[in-house]
Amino acid sequence: MATGSGFSDLRDKLRSMPPHRDDYRTSNGGGGGGAGGRNKRRRRRESDDDECEHSDDSGELREQEAHRVRSSVLQKSIFTPEECARIEGKIDEVVAAAEAGLYREHTVDRAPLRNKYFFGEGYTYGSQLEKRGPGQERLYRKGQVDDIPSWVHELVIQRLVAAGVVPEGFVNSAVINDYQPGGCIVSHVDPLHIFARPIVSVSFFSDSALCFGCRFQFKPIRVSEPVFVLPVRRGSVTVLSGYAADDITHCIRPQDIKERRAVIILRKTRPDAPRLDSDSPLRSAPAERPPPLKAKRSHRKADPDAAHRPRVLEMDKEENRRPSSFGQRRHSAPSDDDRKRGDDDDYDDKRRDGSSRKVKMRRH
């Protein structure tokens, strides 16, 4: 039939068009055209199937990851409400002692909506580090944080030893994190080179959640969907080891702290954990700092967020807006015309002033 033959030839012609068409057809699953093929391509465009495919794969991976987290977390309800109330009273005493300035130099670490109290051993992290990043954390020098309070040994650690959670003598570092509503701690892995496993924590004052595999963004603060959410109840003990402790980050999200919450984290430091040198400050200034770059004048409107960014970044952004040829010209050697113009200016200025001073050329 002529019409059918013509239609078939048209399809053949479409198949023989430039390679990207063939690639697109092949990525759609091979197969021919016709209504079914066109509908399939249309569905891909309308539903953005690339994202769907990635989300399916990602969903499977996330489910596998969630399973690994679940299998490497142990939770127990050990402390009664009465025991919790007694321990919470002791935590309030720690807060009062810190407010009164009764602790050593690095026992107390304050952050917005969260205070941290180091006992036994403390370590540098975050903005305290001279070099940022995992593996840069260091234990404080001996004697710079207070010893573990006797009530932590008697009311918390001994109960965990009796329940078989940790062996006798395991814990030599106790940290109390005291959160106010909306407080958080960003995604992290407890430093592998500082702490042995497992990581043990006990929750007080209110229920909350520990999230795994989140990403934080700031200004305003936003947190991505977690791979796994672990509810933590008041009085519950959470033990992280294996995958949950070493291979995925954990965090406390702001939305999960609805009331005041405190957690006591009990760990053992490694015998070979690096410690700050006795004569080095927490953040030592570099020996030589290059002179600051001067920002160029601009007639653009001021950026209200500019105050929150280092000036050099603003300059980089300004330079990126200019054509690349400008950047090349700016860094290239001066031409003969430029040198001649500079010499002429220099000569005119000397003649006017009657002096031999060297004249600076202004930058525009």
Backbone hydrogen bonds, N-H to C=O, Kabsch-Sander energy under -0.5 kcal/mol:
donor,donor_aa,acceptor,acceptor_aa,energy
5,S,1,M,-2.9
6,G,2,A,-3.1
7,F,3,T,-2.6
8,S,4,G,-2.5
9,D,5,S,-2.4
10,L,6,G,-2.1
11,R,7,F,-2.0
12,D,8,S,-2.1
13,K,9,D,-2.5
14,L,10,L,-2.4
15,R,11,R,-2.3
16,S,12,D,-1.4
17,M,14,L,-1.3
21,R,18,P,-1.7
22,D,18,P,-0.9
23,D,19,P,-2.9
24,Y,20,H,-2.4
25,R,21,R,-2.9
26,T,22,D,-3.3
27,S,23,D,-2.9
28,N,24,Y,-1.0
29,G,26,T,-2.1
30,G,25,R,-0.8
30,G,26,T,-0.8
37,G,33,G,-1.8
38,R,34,G,-2.6
39,N,35,A,-3.0
40,K,36,G,-2.2
41,R,37,G,-2.4
42,R,38,R,-2.6
43,R,39,N,-2.8
44,R,40,K,-2.0
45,R,41,R,-2.1
46,E,42,R,-2.9
47,S,43,R,-2.6
48,D,44,R,-0.9
49,D,44,R,-1.5
51,E,48,D,-1.1
52,C,48,D,-1.2
53,E,49,D,-3.1
54,H,50,D,-2.4
55,S,51,E,-3.1
56,D,52,C,-2.4
57,D,53,E,-2.4
58,S,54,H,-3.6
59,G,55,S,-2.8
60,E,56,D,-2.2
61,L,57,D,-2.4
62,R,58,S,-3.0
63,E,59,G,-2.2
64,Q,60,E,-2.3
65,E,61,L,-2.7
66,A,62,R,-2.9
67,H,63,E,-2.1
68,R,64,Q,-2.1
69,V,65,E,-2.3
70,R,66,A,-2.8
71,S,67,H,-2.3
72,S,68,R,-0.7
72,S,69,V,-1.4
73,V,70,R,-1.2
74,L,239,V,-2.2
76,K,237,V,-2.2
78,I,76,K,-0.8
78,I,235,G,-1.0
79,F,235,G,-1.5
84,C,80,T,-2.7
85,A,81,P,-2.4
86,R,82,E,-1.9
87,I,83,E,-2.4
88,E,84,C,-2.9
89,G,85,A,-1.7
90,K,86,R,-1.4
91,I,87,I,-2.1
92,D,88,E,-2.0
93,E,89,G,-1.4
94,V,90,K,-1.8
95,V,91,I,-2.2
96,A,92,D,-2.2
97,A,93,E,-2.5
98,A,94,V,-2.2
99,E,95,V,-2.2
100,A,96,A,-1.7
101,G,98,A,-1.4
102,L,97,A,-2.5
106,H,144,Q,-2.4
107,T,104,R,-1.3
108,V,104,R,-0.6
109,D,116,K,-2.9
111,A,114,R,-2.0
114,R,111,A,-2.1
115,N,178,D,-2.1
116,K,109,D,-3.1
117,Y,176,I,-2.2
118,F,107,T,-3.2
118,F,116,K,-0.5
119,F,174,A,-1.9
120,G,146,D,-3.2
121,E,119,F,-2.0
124,T,138,R,-3.0
128,Q,125,Y,-1.9
129,L,126,G,-1.7
136,Q,133,G,-1.6
139,L,274,P,-2.6
140,Y,122,G,-2.6
144,Q,141,R,-1.8
146,D,118,F,-0.6
152,V,149,P,-0.7
153,H,149,P,-1.4
154,E,150,S,-2.6
155,L,151,W,-3.0
156,V,152,V,-1.5
157,I,152,V,-2.7
158,Q,153,H,-2.5
160,L,156,V,-1.9
161,V,157,I,-2.3
162,A,158,Q,-2.4
163,A,159,R,-1.6
164,G,161,V,-1.3
165,V,160,L,-2.5
166,V,160,L,-0.7
170,F,167,P,-1.8
172,N,267,R,-2.0
173,S,267,R,-1.8
174,A,119,F,-2.4
175,V,265,I,-2.3
176,I,117,Y,-2.2
177,N,175,V,-0.6
177,N,263,V,-2.6
178,D,115,N,-2.9
178,D,176,I,-0.6
179,Y,177,N,-0.6
179,Y,261,R,-3.5
180,Q,113,L,-2.5
182,G,254,P,-0.6
182,G,257,I,-2.3
183,G,180,Q,-2.7
185,I,252,I,-1.7
188,H,250,H,-1.8
194,I,191,P,-1.1
195,F,191,P,-2.5
196,A,268,K,-3.0
199,I,240,L,-2.5
200,V,198,P,-0.5
200,V,266,L,-1.8
201,S,238,T,-2.3
202,V,264,I,-1.9
203,S,236,S,-1.8
204,F,262,A,-2.9
206,S,204,F,-1.7
208,S,232,V,-2.9
210,L,230,L,-2.9
211,C,209,A,-0.5
211,C,251,C,-2.4
212,F,228,F,-2.5
213,G,249,T,-2.3
217,Q,222,R,-2.7
222,R,217,Q,-3.1
224,S,215,R,-2.4
227,V,212,F,-2.7
228,F,212,F,-1.2
230,L,210,L,-3.1
230,L,228,F,-0.5
232,V,208,S,-2.2
235,G,203,S,-3.2
236,S,233,R,-2.3
237,V,76,K,-3.5
238,T,201,S,-2.8
239,V,74,L,-3.0
240,L,199,I,-2.9
240,L,238,T,-0.5
241,S,72,S,-1.8
244,A,241,S,-1.0
245,A,241,S,-0.8
245,A,242,G,-0.5
246,D,242,G,-2.5
247,D,243,Y,-2.0
248,I,243,Y,-0.6
250,H,188,H,-2.3
251,C,211,C,-2.3
252,I,185,I,-2.2
256,D,253,R,-1.3
257,I,254,P,-1.5
258,K,256,D,-0.8
261,R,179,Y,-2.0
262,A,204,F,-1.9
263,V,177,N,-2.1
264,I,202,V,-2.4
265,I,175,V,-3.2
265,I,263,V,-0.6
266,L,200,V,-3.4
266,L,264,I,-0.5
267,R,173,S,-2.5
267,R,265,I,-0.5
270,R,194,I,-2.8
273,A,270,R,-1.7
276,L,139,L,-2.8
280,S,277,D,-1.3
284,S,282,L,-0.5
306,A,303,D,-2.0
308,H,305,D,-1.6
309,R,306,A,-1.7
313,L,310,P,-1.0
314,E,310,P,-1.2
315,M,311,R,-2.2
316,D,312,V,-2.4
317,K,313,L,-2.3
318,E,314,E,-2.2
319,E,315,M,-2.9
320,N,316,D,-2.3
321,R,317,K,-1.0
321,R,318,E,-0.6
322,R,318,E,-0.6
322,R,319,E,-1.1
326,F,323,P,-1.1
327,G,323,P,-1.2
328,Q,324,S,-2.2
329,R,325,S,-2.4
330,R,326,F,-2.5
331,H,327,G,-1.6
332,S,328,Q,-0.9
339,R,335,S,-2.6
340,K,336,D,-2.8
341,R,337,D,-3.0
342,G,338,D,-2.6
343,D,339,R,-2.7
344,D,340,K,-2.7
345,D,341,R,-2.4
346,D,342,G,-2.5
347,Y,343,D,-2.8
348,D,344,D,-2.7
349,D,345,D,-2.4
350,K,346,D,-2.5
351,R,347,Y,-2.4
352,R,348,D,-2.3
353,D,349,D,-2.7
354,G,350,K,-2.4
355,S,350,K,-0.7
